[in-house]
Amino acid sequence: RVRPRRTATEPENMTKTITRLTLLCAGLVLASGADAADMLKYKGKAGSKMRIEGTSTIHDWWTESVLLTGRLEIYPSFPTDPAKSDLKPGPIPAQVAVTILVRTFKCQWGAPMDAIMQESMDAKNSPKIEYKAKELVFKEAKDGALIFDSKGDLTVRGKTKEVAFPVKIERPDAQSLKIKGETPVKMSNFGVPPPAPKVALGAIKTSDDVKLIFEWNLAR
């Protein structure tokens, strides 16, 4: 069998093709990095709070943390000016991550209930509550605030479940955001036994249903 002879220009052409592909790939990587760099970045600041509200056979109860850490990255065209609301309904590019240490929650009944709550949430082995948003969809502007539907993963006591709830984003000024929201959850979905004082010998029972209410302050 006679093999065709390669011309002298074939290796040169192949080298040029590989070079073009390499430059194209490098360009795509740089473009992707530039997009990420352009995202507006915010960090949590003082004044934030997360409250868990529940009920029992004798009274309502709550526990609250004022130490929320985390970050928000949102696309560059987000209207930071409080006077503007020029957003079209639909999903927007955003990344959200929030962390709360279980030991920072304080109950209205003081240290004894703090200990019961932390035991129920297994603070020793699962010290953090974490939330990561997967979807942020703009719905409408109302009274100067921006209303979104959100969806993300909530991790409590080492178990992760998807939660969906509306959020309201307020813009106190061009450098700050205040995000508010609330959602009902069942403690049993996260393996959290309803907290109850042992001294009551089962006479006090806590409902499985609780409400998470948060206010998250952020700054550029």
Secondary structure, 3 states (H helix, E strand, C coil): CCCCCCCCCHHHHHHHHHHHHHHHHHHHHHHHHHHHHHCEEEEECCCCEEEEEEEECCCEEEEEECCEEEEEEECCCCCCCCCCCCCCCEECCEEEEEEEEHHHCEECCCHHHHHHHHHHCCCCCCCEEEEEEEEEEEEEEECCEEEEEEEEEEEECCEEEEEEEEEEEEEEECCEEEEEEEEEEEHHHHCCCCCCCHHHCCCCCECCEEEEEEEEEEEC
